Amino acid sequence: MRLFRLTFATILERKAWAICAFAVAVLPFALPMISSATEKPILVQPARIQAAWGTLWVCALIWGLFTAAREGETNAKTGVGEYFLTTGLSATRQLFEIWLAVFSFVAPLAILAAAICHFAAGPANAAERSMWLVLNVQYTVLFLIVIAPLLALATAIASRFGGITGFAVTLFIMLYGLYGVGYLDNMLKLEQNPILHGFWLFSPHYHLADLTQRLYFKSGALPGPAFWNMSLYFTGILAVYVGLSRLCFRTRVSA
């Protein structure tokens, strides 16, 4: 795990992760205090929920994908990847270790956001609180299944086409899956189009993994079958992206 330790130490030394950790830990408490939620105390907890998960998504999409892309580009351009090849570390293992190093910073942020929602925005009723815990765990699992393959894809694309491309492509995919698919669905409701419908059908429906509104309105945990179907769906996307990442990833710049 030498490349993992090197990448982890590099990210740790840059300290940008500390800004993300500070934002996820502090903004859920600070933002509601400077918003209209203070006029109605009952709105403070919902505002805290939105701030916690909203901050997490922003940090993961901007800092997480950018860091993954940067590490992928650096590994290929600086000769680090080529050096580790000579030591017997395959390209697949290099991709995995770089991804694991970045994921090791993103995963704790998700756990922190879920902990804030559970302990600082949870309902007082004992029965509701048990469902609240389950929903936060479900949200965390879905979030990590969604973001994990995108980190690998950003690393792989950046190693071949550069850091800006790796970051921009994966950010576009994520934003399209979160918001663009919804706009496309609204267009299809107004006017059916077989081509657009097929495009919508095979699009990554990442908006399904965003359970913020379910927390906001205290809708309860997802039913077991629905959660496992969603997990299976996103795992399928993960498998596709893992294959694409391995095809794109390279350990050195072509001559």
Accessible surface in RSA format (square Angstrom, percent):
REM  Atomic radii and reference values for relative SASA: ProtOr
REM  Chains: A
REM  Algorithm: Lee & Richards
REM  Probe-radius: 1.40
REM  Slices: 20
REM RES _ NUM      All-atoms   Total-Side   Main-Chain    Non-polar    All polar
REM                ABS   REL    ABS   REL    ABS   REL    ABS   REL    ABS   REL
RES MET A   1    81.71  42.3  55.06  36.4  26.65  63.5  49.58  42.2  32.13  42.6
RES ARG A   2   109.00  45.8 103.41  52.7   5.59  13.3  49.00  67.0  60.00  36.4
RES LEU A   3     3.53   2.0   3.53   2.5   0.00   0.0   3.53   2.5   0.00   0.0
RES PHE A   4    40.22  20.1  40.22  24.9   0.00   0.0  40.22  24.4   0.00   0.0
RES ARG A   5   139.50  58.6 133.92  68.3   5.58  13.3  64.95  88.8  74.55  45.2
RES LEU A   6    84.13  46.9  78.96  56.5   5.17  13.0  83.59  58.7   0.54   1.4
RES THR A   7     6.16   4.4   4.55   4.6   1.62   3.8   1.62   2.2   4.55   6.9
RES PHE A   8    63.15  31.6  63.15  39.1   0.00   0.0  63.15  38.3   0.00   0.0
RES ALA A   9    53.77  49.4  48.82  75.3   4.94  11.2  50.26  70.8   3.51   9.3
RES THR A  10    43.65  31.0  37.68  38.2   5.97  14.2  28.95  38.9  14.69  22.2
RES ILE A  11     3.69   2.1   3.01   2.2   0.68   1.6   3.21   2.3   0.48   1.3
RES LEU A  12    77.32  43.1  75.07  53.7   2.25   5.7  75.07  52.7   2.25   6.1
RES GLU A  13   122.54  70.4 113.52  85.9   9.02  21.5  46.74  90.4  75.80  61.9
RES ARG A  14    85.91  36.1  55.98  28.5  29.93  71.3  43.11  58.9  42.80  25.9
RES LYS A  15   120.47  58.8 116.83  71.7   3.64   8.7  93.91  84.5  26.56  28.3
RES ALA A  16    37.16  34.2  33.73  52.0   3.43   7.8  36.18  50.9   0.98   2.6
RES TRP A  17    77.26  31.0  76.50  37.0   0.75   1.8  76.50  40.8   0.75   1.2
RES ALA A  18    40.78  37.5  35.25  54.4   5.54  12.6  37.10  52.2   3.69   9.8
RES ILE A  19   125.40  71.4 122.28  91.1   3.11   7.5 125.28  90.2   0.11   0.3
RES CYS A  20     9.41   7.1   8.66   9.7   0.74   1.7   0.74   1.9   8.66   9.3
RES ALA A  21    28.45  26.2  27.21  42.0   1.24   2.8  27.78  39.1   0.67   1.8
RES PHE A  22   130.95  65.5 124.92  77.4   6.04  15.7 130.32  79.0   0.63   1.8
RES ALA A  23    17.18  15.8  16.35  25.2   0.83   1.9  17.18  24.2   0.00   0.0
RES VAL A  24     0.00   0.0   0.00   0.0   0.00   0.0   0.00   0.0   0.00   0.0
RES ALA A  25    36.28  33.4  30.35  46.8   5.92  13.5  30.35  42.7   5.92  15.7
RES VAL A  26    53.86  35.4  52.97  47.9   0.90   2.2  53.86  46.8   0.00   0.0
RES LEU A  27    58.86  32.8  58.86  42.1   0.00   0.0  58.86  41.3   0.00   0.0
RES PRO A  28     0.00   0.0   0.00   0.0   0.00   0.0   0.00   0.0   0.00   0.0
RES PHE A  29    84.41  42.2  81.57  50.5   2.84   7.4  81.70  49.5   2.71   7.7
RES ALA A  30    40.27  37.0  32.40  50.0   7.87  17.9  39.85  56.1   0.42   1.1
RES LEU A  31    72.34  40.3  71.14  50.9   1.20   3.0  71.30  50.1   1.04   2.8
RES PRO A  32     1.81   1.3   0.26   0.2   1.55   5.6   1.60   1.3   0.21   1.3
RES MET A  33    99.74  51.7  80.97  53.6  18.77  44.7  47.56  40.4  52.18  69.1
RES ILE A  34   141.24  80.4 103.19  76.9  38.05  91.7 112.04  80.7  29.20  79.2
RES SER A  35    51.10  43.2  35.12  46.9  15.97  36.8  44.26  94.2   6.84   9.6
RES SER A  36    81.66  69.0  69.26  92.4  12.39  28.5  38.89  82.8  42.76  59.9
RES ALA A  37     6.34   5.8   4.42   6.8   1.92   4.4   5.54   7.8   0.80   2.1
RES THR A  38    63.99  45.5  40.85  41.4  23.14  55.1  27.13  36.4  36.85  55.7
RES GLU A  39   142.61  81.9 109.21  82.6  33.41  79.5  45.00  87.0  97.61  79.7
RES LYS A  40   127.36  62.1 126.61  77.7   0.75   1.8  69.64  62.7  57.72  61.5
RES PRO A  41   109.31  79.7  99.04  90.3  10.27  37.3 100.38  82.9   8.93  55.5
RES ILE A  42   139.36  79.3 122.08  90.9  17.29  41.7 132.53  95.4   6.84  18.6
RES LEU A  43    68.88  38.4  67.79  48.5   1.08   2.7  67.79  47.6   1.08   2.9
RES VAL A  44    21.92  14.4  21.92  19.8   0.00   0.0  21.92  19.0   0.00   0.0
RES GLN A  45    67.85  37.9  67.85  49.6   0.00   0.0  17.09  36.4  50.76  38.5
RES PRO A  46    21.53  15.7  21.53  19.6   0.00   0.0  21.53  17.8   0.00   0.0
RES ALA A  47    23.90  22.0  17.74  27.4   6.16  14.0  20.57  29.0   3.33   8.8
RES ARG A  48    36.98  15.5  36.98  18.9   0.00   0.0   0.40   0.5  36.58  22.2
RES ILE A  49     3.16   1.8   3.10   2.3   0.05   0.1   3.16   2.3   0.00   0.0
RES GLN A  50    76.63  42.9  71.09  52.0   5.54  13.2  17.90  38.1  58.74  44.5
RES ALA A  51    12.26  11.3   3.25   5.0   9.01  20.5  11.84  16.7   0.42   1.1
RES ALA A  52     0.01   0.0   0.01   0.0   0.00   0.0   0.01   0.0   0.00   0.0
RES TRP A  53     0.00   0.0   0.00   0.0   0.00   0.0   0.00   0.0   0.00   0.0
RES GLY A  54    31.03  38.3   0.00   N/A  31.03  38.3  30.28  83.1   0.75   1.7
RES THR A  55    14.84  10.6   9.07   9.2   5.78  13.8   8.45  11.4   6.39   9.7
RES LEU A  56     0.00   0.0   0.00   0.0   0.00   0.0   0.00   0.0   0.00   0.0
RES TRP A  57    18.63   7.5  18.63   9.0   0.00   0.0  18.63   9.9   0.00   0.0
RES VAL A  58    85.52  56.3  84.00  76.0   1.52   3.7  85.52  74.3   0.00   0.0
RES CYS A  59    12.35   9.3   9.36  10.4   2.98   7.0   2.98   7.6   9.36  10.1
RES ALA A  60     0.09   0.1   0.00   0.0   0.09   0.2   0.08   0.1   0.01   0.0
RES LEU A  61    12.17   6.8  12.17   8.7   0.00   0.0  12.17   8.5   0.00   0.0
RES ILE A  62    96.88  55.1  96.88  72.2   0.00   0.0  96.88  69.8   0.00   0.0
RES TRP A  63    27.59  11.1  24.62  11.9   2.97   7.0  23.66  12.6   3.92   6.4
RES GLY A  64     0.00   0.0   0.00   N/A   0.00   0.0   0.00   0.0   0.00   0.0
RES LEU A  65     0.00   0.0   0.00   0.0   0.00   0.0   0.00   0.0   0.00   0.0
RES PHE A  66    98.47  49.3  98.38  60.9   0.09   0.2  98.38  59.6   0.09   0.3
RES THR A  67     7.26   5.2   6.66   6.8   0.60   1.4   3.59   4.8   3.68   5.6
RES ALA A  68     0.13   0.1   0.13   0.2   0.00   0.0   0.13   0.2   0.00   0.0
RES ALA A  69     0.69   0.6   0.69   1.1   0.00   0.0   0.69   1.0   0.00   0.0
RES ARG A  70   100.11  42.0  98.17  50.0   1.95   4.6  17.69  24.2  82.42  50.0
RES GLU A  71    11.52   6.6  10.01   7.6   1.51   3.6   0.52   1.0  11.00   9.0
RES GLY A  72     0.00   0.0   0.00   N/A   0.00   0.0   0.00   0.0   0.00   0.0
RES GLU A  73    43.94  25.2  43.33  32.8   0.61   1.4   6.47  12.5  37.47  30.6
RES THR A  74    48.82  34.7  45.74  46.4   3.09   7.4  35.68  47.9  13.14  19.9
RES ASN A  75     5.43   3.7   3.13   3.0   2.31   5.6   5.10  12.3   0.33   0.3
RES ALA A  76     3.36   3.1   0.44   0.7   2.92   6.6   0.44   0.6   2.92   7.7
RES LYS A  77   128.33  62.6  98.03  60.1  30.30  72.1  58.97  53.1  69.36  73.9
RES THR A  78    86.50  61.5  49.27  49.9  37.23  88.7  57.73  77.5  28.77  43.5
RES GLY A  79    28.81  35.5   0.00   N/A  28.81  35.5  22.83  62.6   5.99  13.4
RES VAL A  80    39.92  26.3  36.87  33.4   3.05   7.3  39.74  34.5   0.17   0.5
RES GLY A  81     0.00   0.0   0.00   N/A   0.00   0.0   0.00   0.0   0.00   0.0
RES GLU A  82    79.32  45.5  79.32  60.0   0.00   0.0  16.88  32.7  62.44  51.0
RES TYR A  83   125.61  58.6 119.64  68.1   5.97  15.5  90.13  67.7  35.48  43.7
RES PHE A  84    12.12   6.1  12.12   7.5   0.00   0.0  12.12   7.3   0.00   0.0
RES LEU A  85    59.69  33.2  44.94  32.2  14.75  37.1  44.94  31.6  14.75  39.7
RES THR A  86   109.87  78.1  68.98  69.9  40.89  97.4  71.78  96.4  38.09  57.6
RES THR A  87    54.67  38.9  19.88  20.2  34.79  82.9  29.39  39.5  25.28  38.2
RES GLY A  88    67.19  82.9   0.00   N/A  67.19  82.9  37.43 102.7  29.76  66.7
RES LEU A  89    23.97  13.4  21.77  15.6   2.20   5.5  23.14  16.3   0.83   2.2
RES SER A  90    57.73  48.8  51.10  68.2   6.63  15.3  45.57  97.0  12.16  17.0
RES ALA A  91    16.95  15.6  14.33  22.1   2.61   5.9  14.33  20.2   2.61   6.9
RES THR A  92    74.67  53.1  73.87  74.9   0.81   1.9  59.62  80.1  15.06  22.8
RES ARG A  93    98.41  41.3  95.89  48.9   2.51   6.0  25.57  34.9  72.84  44.1
RES GLN A  94     0.00   0.0   0.00   0.0   0.00   0.0   0.00   0.0   0.00   0.0
RES LEU A  95    14.24   7.9  14.24  10.2   0.00   0.0  14.24  10.0   0.00   0.0
RES PHE A  96    91.25  45.7  86.87  53.8   4.38  11.4  91.17  55.3   0.09   0.3
RES GLU A  97     0.05   0.0   0.05   0.0   0.00   0.0   0.00   0.0   0.05   0.0
RES ILE A  98     1.29   0.7   1.29   1.0   0.00   0.0   1.29   0.9   0.00   0.0
RES TRP A  99    48.08  19.3  47.88  23.2   0.19   0.5  46.69  24.9   1.39   2.2
RES LEU A 100    43.02  24.0  43.02  30.8   0.00   0.0  43.02  30.2   0.00   0.0
RES ALA A 101     0.00   0.0   0.00   0.0   0.00   0.0   0.00   0.0   0.00   0.0
RES VAL A 102     0.00   0.0   0.00   0.0   0.00   0.0   0.00   0.0   0.00   0.0
RES PHE A 103    37.81  18.9  37.81  23.4   0.00   0.0  37.81  22.9   0.00   0.0
RES SER A 104    34.66  29.3  19.07  25.4  15.59  35.9  16.51  35.2  18.15  25.4
RES PHE A 105    19.41   9.7  13.01   8.1   6.39  16.6  15.72   9.5   3.69  10.6
RES VAL A 106     0.04   0.0   0.04   0.0   0.00   0.0   0.04   0.0   0.00   0.0
RES ALA A 107    16.14  14.8  16.14  24.9   0.00   0.0  16.14  22.7   0.00   0.0
RES PRO A 108    69.91  50.9  64.25  58.6   5.66  20.6  65.59  54.2   4.31  26.8
RES LEU A 109    10.46   5.8  10.41   7.4   0.05   0.1  10.46   7.3   0.00   0.0
RES ALA A 110     0.00   0.0   0.00   0.0   0.00   0.0   0.00   0.0   0.00   0.0
RES ILE A 111   106.28  60.5 105.08  78.3   1.20   2.9 105.79  76.2   0.49   1.3
RES LEU A 112    58.58  32.6  55.35  39.6   3.23   8.1  58.38  41.0   0.20   0.5
RES ALA A 113     0.00   0.0   0.00   0.0   0.00   0.0   0.00   0.0   0.00   0.0
RES ALA A 114    13.19  12.1  12.43  19.2   0.76   1.7  12.72  17.9   0.47   1.2
RES ALA A 115    36.26  33.3  30.28  46.7   5.98  13.6  35.39  49.8   0.87   2.3
RES ILE A 116    14.48   8.2  10.49   7.8   3.99   9.6  14.43  10.4   0.05   0.1
RES CYS A 117     0.48   0.4   0.26   0.3   0.22   0.5   0.22   0.6   0.26   0.3
RES HIS A 118    23.16  12.7  23.16  16.1   0.00   0.0   8.85   9.1  14.31  16.7
RES PHE A 119   154.06  77.1 126.64  78.4  27.42  71.3 126.72  76.8  27.34  78.2
RES ALA A 120    24.48  22.5  12.10  18.7  12.39  28.2  21.66  30.5   2.82   7.5
RES ALA A 121     0.61   0.6   0.09   0.1   0.52   1.2   0.09   0.1   0.52   1.4
RES GLY A 122     9.29  11.5   0.00   N/A   9.29  11.5   0.00   0.0   9.29  20.8
RES PRO A 123     4.49   3.3   2.19   2.0   2.30   8.4   4.49   3.7   0.00   0.0
RES ALA A 124   107.33  98.7  69.99 108.0  37.34  84.9  78.73 110.9  28.59  75.7
RES ASN A 125    82.34  56.8  71.11  68.7  11.23  27.0  20.52  49.4  61.82  59.8
RES ALA A 126    85.37  78.5  69.65 107.5  15.72  35.8  73.68 103.8  11.69  31.0
RES ALA A 127    67.68  62.2  55.92  86.3  11.76  26.8  64.35  90.6   3.33   8.8
RES GLU A 128    74.49  42.8  72.15  54.6   2.33   5.6  19.68  38.1  54.81  44.7
RES ARG A 129    75.09  31.5  74.57  38.0   0.51   1.2  33.64  46.0  41.44  25.1
RES SER A 130    65.26  55.1  56.10  74.9   9.16  21.1  50.26 107.0  15.00  21.0
RES MET A 131    90.95  47.1  90.14  59.7   0.81   1.9  59.08  50.2  31.87  42.2
RES TRP A 132     8.28   3.3   5.84   2.8   2.44   5.7   7.93   4.2   0.35   0.6
RES LEU A 133    86.48  48.2  86.48  61.9   0.00   0.0  86.48  60.7   0.00   0.0
RES VAL A 134    70.93  46.7  69.02  62.5   1.91   4.6  70.91  61.6   0.02   0.1
RES LEU A 135     1.30   0.7   1.30   0.9   0.00   0.0   1.30   0.9   0.00   0.0
RES ASN A 136     2.53   1.7   2.52   2.4   0.01   0.0   2.53   6.1   0.00   0.0
RES VAL A 137    79.63  52.4  77.47  70.1   2.16   5.2  79.58  69.1   0.06   0.2
RES GLN A 138    13.16   7.4  13.16   9.6   0.00   0.0   4.87  10.4   8.29   6.3
RES TYR A 139     0.00   0.0   0.00   0.0   0.00   0.0   0.00   0.0   0.00   0.0
RES THR A 140    15.13  10.8  15.13  15.3   0.00   0.0  14.36  19.3   0.77   1.2
RES VAL A 141    55.18  36.3  53.45  48.4   1.73   4.2  55.06  47.8   0.12   0.3
RES LEU A 142     0.00   0.0   0.00   0.0   0.00   0.0   0.00   0.0   0.00   0.0
RES PHE A 143     0.00   0.0   0.00   0.0   0.00   0.0   0.00   0.0   0.00   0.0
RES LEU A 144    34.55  19.2  33.68  24.1   0.86   2.2  34.03  23.9   0.52   1.4
RES ILE A 145    31.86  18.1  29.15  21.7   2.71   6.5  31.51  22.7   0.35   0.9
RES VAL A 146     1.38   0.9   0.00   0.0   1.38   3.3   1.38   1.2   0.00   0.0
RES ILE A 147     0.00   0.0   0.00   0.0   0.00   0.0   0.00   0.0   0.00   0.0
RES ALA A 148     8.66   8.0   8.41  13.0   0.25   0.6   8.63  12.1   0.04   0.1
RES PRO A 149     3.90   2.8   1.32   1.2   2.58   9.4   3.89   3.2   0.00   0.0
RES LEU A 150     0.00   0.0   0.00   0.0   0.00   0.0   0.00   0.0   0.00   0.0
RES LEU A 151     0.08   0.0   0.08   0.1   0.00   0.0   0.08   0.1   0.00   0.0
RES ALA A 152     9.63   8.9   9.63  14.9   0.00   0.0   9.63  13.6   0.00   0.0
RES LEU A 153     6.12   3.4   6.12   4.4   0.00   0.0   6.12   4.3   0.00   0.0
RES ALA A 154     0.00   0.0   0.00   0.0   0.00   0.0   0.00   0.0   0.00   0.0
RES THR A 155     0.07   0.0   0.07   0.1   0.00   0.0   0.00   0.0   0.07   0.1
RES ALA A 156     0.00   0.0   0.00   0.0   0.00   0.0   0.00   0.0   0.00   0.0
RES ILE A 157    15.09   8.6  15.09  11.2   0.00   0.0  15.09  10.9   0.00   0.0
RES ALA A 158     1.60   1.5   0.00   0.0   1.60   3.6   0.00   0.0   1.60   4.2
RES SER A 159     3.56   3.0   0.00   0.0   3.56   8.2   0.00   0.0   3.56   5.0
RES ARG A 160    87.23  36.6  77.01  39.3  10.22  24.3  14.56  19.9  72.67  44.0
RES PHE A 161   124.17  62.1  97.42  60.3  26.75  69.6 104.61  63.4  19.56  56.0
RES GLY A 162    13.59  16.8   0.00   N/A  13.59  16.8  10.73  29.4   2.86   6.4
RES GLY A 163    10.10  12.5   0.00   N/A  10.10  12.5   8.09  22.2   2.01   4.5
RES ILE A 164   152.48  86.8 146.89 109.4   5.59  13.5 150.10 108.1   2.38   6.5
RES THR A 165    53.11  37.8  49.17  49.8   3.94   9.4  27.58  37.0  25.53  38.6
RES GLY A 166     0.00   0.0   0.00   N/A   0.00   0.0   0.00   0.0   0.00   0.0
RES PHE A 167    41.95  21.0  41.95  26.0   0.00   0.0  41.95  25.4   0.00   0.0
RES ALA A 168    49.27  45.3  42.73  65.9   6.54  14.9  45.27  63.8   3.99  10.6
RES VAL A 169    56.15  36.9  53.18  48.1   2.97   7.2  56.15  48.8   0.00   0.0
RES THR A 170     0.00   0.0   0.00   0.0   0.00   0.0   0.00   0.0   0.00   0.0
RES LEU A 171    37.66  21.0  37.66  26.9   0.00   0.0  37.66  26.5   0.00   0.0
RES PHE A 172   140.01  70.0 136.42  84.5   3.58   9.3 139.60  84.6   0.40   1.2
RES ILE A 173    34.17  19.4  33.10  24.7   1.07   2.6  34.17  24.6   0.00   0.0
RES MET A 174     0.00   0.0   0.00   0.0   0.00   0.0   0.00   0.0   0.00   0.0
RES LEU A 175    72.78  40.5  71.10  50.9   1.67   4.2  71.42  50.2   1.36   3.7
RES TYR A 176    37.97  17.7  32.76  18.6   5.21  13.6  37.27  28.0   0.71   0.9
RES GLY A 177     0.00   0.0   0.00   N/A   0.00   0.0   0.00   0.0   0.00   0.0
RES LEU A 178    14.04   7.8   4.97   3.6   9.07  22.8   4.97   3.5   9.07  24.4
RES TYR A 179   130.85  61.1 125.06  71.2   5.79  15.1  89.35  67.1  41.50  51.2
RES GLY A 180    20.16  24.9   0.00   N/A  20.16  24.9  16.27  44.7   3.89   8.7
RES VAL A 181     0.83   0.5   0.83   0.7   0.00   0.0   0.83   0.7   0.00   0.0
RES GLY A 182    31.01  38.2   0.00   N/A  31.01  38.2  30.20  82.9   0.81   1.8
RES TYR A 183   155.89  72.8 153.67  87.4   2.22   5.8 105.45  79.2  50.44  62.2
RES LEU A 184    16.37   9.1  15.05  10.8   1.32   3.3  15.86  11.1   0.52   1.4
RES ASP A 185    41.01  28.7  41.01  40.8   0.00   0.0   2.83   6.7  38.18  38.1
RES ASN A 186    79.43  54.8  77.73  75.1   1.69   4.1  23.54  56.6  55.89  54.0
RES MET A 187   104.40  54.1  99.89  66.1   4.51  10.7  76.57  65.1  27.83  36.9
RES LEU A 188     6.95   3.9   6.66   4.8   0.29   0.7   6.74   4.7   0.21   0.6
RES LYS A 189   150.15  73.2 115.56  70.9  34.58  82.3  74.82  67.3  75.33  80.2
RES LEU A 190   161.58  90.0 127.11  90.9  34.47  86.7 129.71  91.1  31.87  85.8
RES GLU A 191   134.29  77.1 125.30  94.8   9.00  21.4  43.88  84.9  90.42  73.8
RES GLN A 192   134.29  75.1 111.20  81.3  23.09  55.0  63.55 135.3  70.74  53.6
RES ASN A 193    55.18  38.1  54.10  52.3   1.08   2.6   4.12   9.9  51.06  49.4
RES PRO A 194   118.35  86.3 100.87  91.9  17.49  63.6 108.43  89.5   9.92  61.7
RES ILE A 195   144.63  82.3 134.99 100.6   9.64  23.2 141.72 102.0   2.92   7.9
RES LEU A 196    58.35  32.5  58.35  41.7   0.00   0.0  58.35  41.0   0.00   0.0
RES HIS A 197    78.30  42.8  78.30  54.4   0.00   0.0  54.30  56.0  24.01  27.9
RES GLY A 198    25.17  31.0   0.00   N/A  25.17  31.0  24.61  67.5   0.56   1.2
RES PHE A 199   123.09  61.6 114.07  70.7   9.02  23.5 120.04  72.8   3.06   8.8
RES TRP A 200    58.93  23.6  58.93  28.5   0.00   0.0  58.10  31.0   0.83   1.3
RES LEU A 201   100.98  56.2  85.55  61.2  15.43  38.8  85.59  60.1  15.39  41.4
RES PHE A 202   177.38  88.7 145.70  90.2  31.69  82.5 151.49  91.8  25.89  74.1
RES SER A 203     6.35   5.4   0.74   1.0   5.61  12.9   3.73   8.0   2.62   3.7
RES PRO A 204    21.85  15.9  20.14  18.4   1.71   6.2  21.73  17.9   0.12   0.8
RES HIS A 205    17.95   9.8  17.95  12.5   0.00   0.0  10.03  10.3   7.92   9.2
RES TYR A 206     1.04   0.5   1.04   0.6   0.00   0.0   1.04   0.8   0.00   0.0
RES HIS A 207    66.99  36.6  57.89  40.2   9.10  23.3  41.10  42.4  25.90  30.1
RES LEU A 208    77.64  43.2  71.26  51.0   6.38  16.0  75.10  52.7   2.53   6.8
RES ALA A 209     0.00   0.0   0.00   0.0   0.00   0.0   0.00   0.0   0.00   0.0
RES ASP A 210    53.06  37.2  37.85  37.7  15.21  36.0   5.99  14.1  47.07  46.9
RES LEU A 211    12.21   6.8  10.75   7.7   1.46   3.7  12.21   8.6   0.00   0.0
RES THR A 212    15.41  11.0  15.34  15.6   0.07   0.2  12.16  16.3   3.25   4.9
RES GLN A 213    96.33  53.9  95.60  69.9   0.73   1.7  59.03 125.7  37.30  28.3
RES ARG A 214    66.79  28.0  61.15  31.2   5.64  13.4  12.20  16.7  54.59  33.1
RES LEU A 215     0.08   0.0   0.00   0.0   0.08   0.2   0.00   0.0   0.08   0.2
RES TYR A 216    63.13  29.5  53.75  30.6   9.38  24.4  20.62  15.5  42.51  52.4
RES PHE A 217   135.44  67.8 111.43  69.0  24.01  62.5 116.49  70.6  18.96  54.3
RES LYS A 218   106.20  51.8  81.59  50.1  24.60  58.6  49.70  44.7  56.49  60.2
RES SER A 219    61.75  52.2  30.06  40.1  31.69  73.0  22.87  48.7  38.87  54.5
RES GLY A 220    15.70  19.4   0.00   N/A  15.70  19.4  14.50  39.8   1.20   2.7
RES ALA A 221    25.85  23.8  11.93  18.4  13.93  31.7  11.93  16.8  13.93  36.9
RES LEU A 222    21.86  12.2  15.37  11.0   6.49  16.3  15.37  10.8   6.49  17.5
RES PRO A 223    79.76  58.1  68.23  62.2  11.52  41.9  79.76  65.8   0.00   0.0
RES GLY A 224    36.13  44.6   0.00   N/A  36.13  44.6  25.43  69.8  10.70  24.0
RES PRO A 225   100.71  73.4  92.55  84.4   8.16  29.7 100.23  82.7   0.49   3.0
RES ALA A 226    37.64  34.6  30.41  46.9   7.23  16.4  36.48  51.4   1.16   3.1
RES PHE A 227    18.15   9.1  18.15  11.2   0.00   0.0  18.15  11.0   0.00   0.0
RES TRP A 228   170.54  68.4 166.73  80.7   3.81   8.9 144.19  76.9  26.35  42.7
RES ASN A 229    96.87  66.8  91.01  88.0   5.86  14.1  23.98  57.7  72.89  70.5
RES MET A 230    28.65  14.8  26.38  17.5   2.27   5.4  17.94  15.2  10.72  14.2
RES SER A 231    10.11   8.5  10.03  13.4   0.08   0.2   9.96  21.2   0.16   0.2
RES LEU A 232   130.72  72.8 124.56  89.1   6.16  15.5 127.56  89.6   3.17   8.5
RES TYR A 233    80.65  37.7  69.23  39.4  11.43  29.7  76.89  57.8   3.77   4.6
RES PHE A 234     1.84   0.9   0.86   0.5   0.98   2.6   0.86   0.5   0.98   2.8
RES THR A 235    62.30  44.3  62.26  63.1   0.04   0.1  49.87  67.0  12.44  18.8
RES GLY A 236    36.43  44.9   0.00   N/A  36.43  44.9  34.42  94.5   2.00   4.5
RES ILE A 237    25.36  14.4  21.78  16.2   3.58   8.6  24.31  17.5   1.04   2.8
RES LEU A 238    51.95  28.9  51.95  37.2   0.00   0.0  51.95  36.5   0.00   0.0
RES ALA A 239    62.64  57.6  48.96  75.6  13.68  31.1  53.02  74.7   9.62  25.5
RES VAL A 240    90.55  59.6  81.66  73.9   8.88  21.4  88.93  77.3   1.61   4.4
RES TYR A 241    22.11  10.3  22.01  12.5   0.10   0.3  14.23  10.7   7.88   9.7
RES VAL A 242    73.74  48.5  73.26  66.3   0.48   1.1  73.69  64.0   0.04   0.1
RES GLY A 243    35.16  43.4   0.00   N/A  35.16  43.4  33.99  93.3   1.17   2.6
RES LEU A 244    80.57  44.9  79.76  57.1   0.81   2.0  79.76  56.0   0.81   2.2
RES SER A 245     0.44   0.4   0.44   0.6   0.00   0.0   0.44   0.9   0.00   0.0
RES ARG A 246    90.36  37.9  89.38  45.6   0.98   2.3  38.22  52.2  52.13  31.6
RES LEU A 247   138.25  77.0 118.96  85.1  19.29  48.5 121.99  85.7  16.26  43.8
RES CYS A 248    29.97  22.7  29.10  32.5   0.87   2.0   0.87   2.2  29.10  31.4
RES PHE A 249     6.80   3.4   0.00   0.0   6.80  17.7   0.00   0.0   6.80  19.5
RES ARG A 250    51.39  21.6  47.59  24.3   3.80   9.1  21.42  29.3  29.98  18.2
RES THR A 251     8.17   5.8   5.84   5.9   2.33   5.6   0.11   0.1   8.06  12.2
RES ARG A 252   117.04  49.1 114.71  58.5   2.34   5.6  25.90  35.4  91.15  55.2
RES VAL A 253    73.68  48.5  56.54  51.2  17.14  41.3  56.54  49.1  17.14  46.5
RES SER A 254    78.53  66.4  55.96  74.7  22.57  52.0  41.91  89.2  36.63  51.3
RES ALA A 255   151.53 139.3  70.99 109.6  80.54 183.2 109.70 154.5  41.84 110.8
END  Absolute sums over single chains surface
CHAIN  1 A    12733.6      10952.7       1780.8       9327.9       3405.7
END  Absolute sums over all chains
TOTAL         12733.6      10952.7       1780.8       9327.9       3405.7
